[in-house]
Amino acid sequence: MTATFDHAALVAELERVRNDRRLSWRQVAAEAELEPSTLQRIVNGSIPDLPRFAALLDWLSLPADAFIQRSSGRLDVHLGTGQIIEIRNTPSKALTPKQLRHVRGAVEEIIRALEA
């Protein structure tokens, strides 16, 4: 099994949460206890080292596995509560970003229905 770090997904999630919380990048850096220039380099394409990656994961309240792409194996859906839904019936090929957004939307709809 080949696994890779999904830098684009990390940056997209940082951007999503930043926008949801209406924060500046400087505020995100302060909350994550990173230098603003370090965060900007990460957002612009630099791969974070482990301590900085851990700080961002802590700020996002997500496990590291949320940003690992597998070429095969299971598909994990990470809930904001730290819970993970493991799906064993996985696609035979990698999902496109659009397909992943649809999966995410479907899971969000299910959770909203469960909470209603």
C-alpha positions as CSV (number, residue, x, y, z in Angstrom):
1,M,0.0,0.0,0.0
2,T,1.4,3.4,-1.0
3,A,0.4,6.4,1.2
4,T,1.1,10.0,0.5
5,F,0.6,13.3,2.5
6,D,-2.2,15.3,1.0
7,H,-0.9,18.9,1.4
8,A,-3.7,20.3,-0.6
9,A,-6.3,18.8,1.7
10,L,-4.5,20.2,4.7
11,V,-4.5,23.7,3.2
12,A,-8.1,23.4,2.1
13,E,-9.2,22.4,5.6
14,L,-7.2,25.2,7.2
15,E,-8.8,27.7,4.8
16,R,-12.3,26.2,5.5
17,V,-12.0,26.4,9.2
18,R,-10.3,29.9,9.0
19,N,-13.2,31.1,6.9
20,D,-15.9,29.5,9.1
21,R,-14.4,31.1,12.2
22,R,-13.7,34.4,10.3
23,L,-10.1,34.5,11.3
24,S,-7.1,36.1,9.6
25,W,-4.1,33.9,8.8
26,R,-2.2,35.8,11.5
27,Q,-4.9,34.8,14.0
28,V,-4.7,31.2,12.9
29,A,-1.0,31.2,13.4
30,A,-1.3,32.7,16.9
31,E,-4.0,30.1,17.9
32,A,-1.8,27.3,16.6
33,E,1.2,28.8,18.2
34,L,3.1,29.1,15.0
35,E,5.0,32.0,13.5
36,P,2.9,33.8,10.9
37,S,5.7,33.4,8.3
38,T,5.8,29.7,9.0
39,L,2.1,29.3,8.4
40,Q,2.3,31.3,5.3
41,R,5.0,29.1,3.9
42,I,2.9,26.0,4.6
43,V,-0.1,27.5,3.0
44,N,2.0,28.5,0.0
45,G,3.3,24.9,-0.5
46,S,5.9,24.0,2.0
47,I,5.5,20.7,3.7
48,P,5.3,21.2,7.5
49,D,7.7,19.4,9.8
50,L,6.2,17.1,12.3
51,P,5.9,19.5,15.3
52,R,4.3,22.1,13.1
53,F,2.0,19.5,11.5
54,A,1.0,18.4,15.0
55,A,0.2,22.0,16.0
56,L,-2.0,22.4,12.9
57,L,-3.7,19.1,13.6
58,D,-4.4,20.2,17.2
59,W,-5.8,23.5,16.0
60,L,-8.0,21.7,13.5
61,S,-8.9,18.9,16.0
62,L,-8.3,16.3,13.4
63,P,-6.1,13.2,13.3
64,A,-3.0,13.1,11.1
65,D,-4.7,10.3,9.1
66,A,-7.2,12.9,7.7
67,F,-4.4,14.1,5.4
68,I,-3.0,10.7,4.3
69,Q,-4.1,9.4,0.9
70,R,-4.0,5.7,0.4
71,S,-3.8,4.0,-3.0
72,S,-5.9,1.2,-1.6
73,G,-7.4,-0.1,1.6
74,R,-10.1,1.5,3.7
75,L,-11.7,4.8,3.5
76,D,-12.0,6.6,6.9
77,V,-14.5,9.4,7.5
78,H,-13.3,11.6,10.4
79,L,-15.9,13.3,12.5
80,G,-15.1,16.5,14.4
81,T,-15.6,14.7,17.7
82,G,-12.5,12.6,17.1
83,Q,-14.6,9.6,16.0
84,I,-13.8,7.8,12.8
85,I,-16.2,5.9,10.6
86,E,-14.3,3.2,8.7
87,I,-15.7,2.2,5.3
88,R,-14.4,-1.1,4.0
89,N,-16.2,-1.1,0.7
90,T,-13.8,1.3,-1.0
91,P,-13.6,2.6,-4.6
92,S,-11.4,0.7,-6.9
93,K,-9.6,4.0,-7.9
94,A,-8.9,7.3,-6.1
95,L,-11.9,9.6,-5.8
96,T,-11.7,13.0,-7.5
97,P,-11.9,16.1,-5.3
98,K,-15.5,16.6,-6.5
99,Q,-16.4,13.0,-5.5
100,L,-14.8,13.5,-2.1
101,R,-16.9,16.7,-1.6
102,H,-20.0,14.6,-2.4
103,V,-19.0,11.9,0.1
104,R,-18.4,14.6,2.7
105,G,-21.7,16.3,2.0
106,A,-23.6,12.9,2.3
107,V,-21.9,12.2,5.7
108,E,-22.8,15.7,6.9
109,E,-26.4,15.2,5.9
110,I,-26.6,11.8,7.7
111,I,-25.1,13.4,10.9
112,R,-27.6,16.3,10.7
113,A,-30.4,13.8,10.3
114,L,-29.2,11.8,13.3
115,E,-29.0,14.9,15.5
116,A,-32.5,16.0,14.5
